[in-house]
């Protein structure tokens, strides 16, 4: 059975209406909040599944997806979006990849710092 037009599945990045992005960049607080909520709602699952395809565990993908959206909102990523520079979903993928790269490097440094060496024999 085929999916209805416009529904590319939960793991696919949908085409974003630029009016929603513009609303998220706007000055009207109520409209901005509504548009940001719509962007987060529409991109949460695709970003989660994208992270899972990067071989992250379910829990890690959940945590990192939530953390990405916290950064997305706190740092107002949407303010940097420029329609002339390309698609919104491309912008999102670039920011997700940068975020993941930083987070995975941070985790790797953290693991290396706390790695415990266990002696294998009597080395006194």
N, C-alpha and C positions, 0 to 999 in steps of 0.2 A: 504494500500500500504506500503510495507516495505522500509526502508531506505537503501541506497547503503552501501556496505561494507565500514567500516572505519568511517562512519558518525553516531555517537551515539547521535546526537542531541545537541542543544545548551547548555543544562543544564548538560550534562555529561562530566566528565573529560576524555579526550582522552588519549590514550597511546602516550607518547612523545618519539620521536626519540632521542637517546642519542647523536647523532651527532649534533643536534641542541643545546642541553645543553652544550656539549663540545665547540661548536662554541661560545656560550654566555660566556663561561669561558676563551676563548682564548685571545691572545695578539693582533691579527689583528683587529684593531679598526672597520673597515668597516664590517668585518664578524661578529664581536661581536655585533655591533648595529643591523645588519640584523637578527641575531639569537634571540637577546633580543626582538626585535619587533615581531618576529614570536611567541615567548613564550607568550608575553603579549596579542597578538591578539587571540591565541588559548585558553588562560585561562581566558580572561576577562568575557565572558558570563557564563561559569561554576561557576566562583567565585561569580558573581552577583546573579545567581540563587541559589547558596548555601546560600548566605546571606538572600535572600528572604525566603528560606525554614526555616531559623532561625527566622522567623516572623518579620523581619525588613521591614519598609515601603519601597516603591519604591525609594523615595528620599534618605532615609538613606542608602539603599543598594547601590545606585549609588555613593553617596558621599564616603562611606567606601570602595567600590571597587576601586575607583580612588585613595583614600588615601593609600590603600594597595599597589597598583602598584607604587606609588611615593616612598613608603618605600622600596619596592622590588628593585627598580632601584637605589635609593640613597644609600641604605645600602649594595648593591651588594649581595643580598641573594643567587643568583645563584652560587657565589663563594664557598658557604658552601655545595653545593650538592655533594654527593659521591655516585656513582653508586653502590658500594659495600653495601651501607646501605639500599637500597631499591629503590622503584619507585619514579620518579620525582613528580608524582601527589600526592603521599603520603607526600612528603616533602612540597609541596604547601599547602595541607590541614592542616598540622601541623602548618605551618607559618601563614596561614589564621586564624586558631583557636586561636593562641597566640595573633595575632593582634586584632581580634575581642574582645577577653577577656579583653585586656588592654583598648581598645577604649570604650567598654561598661561600664567598671568600672570607667573610667575617666568621662564619661557622667553622670553616676549615682552620683558620688561625686559632679560634677558640679551642677546637679539639686538639690541635698540635700543642698548644700551651699546657693543656691539662692531661696529656698523654702520660700514663704511668708505665715505667719500665720495671719489669719483674725479672729478677735474676733467675737463671735457669739451673744453676748448680751452686755448689759450695764455693763461693769466691771470696773467702775471708782472708 
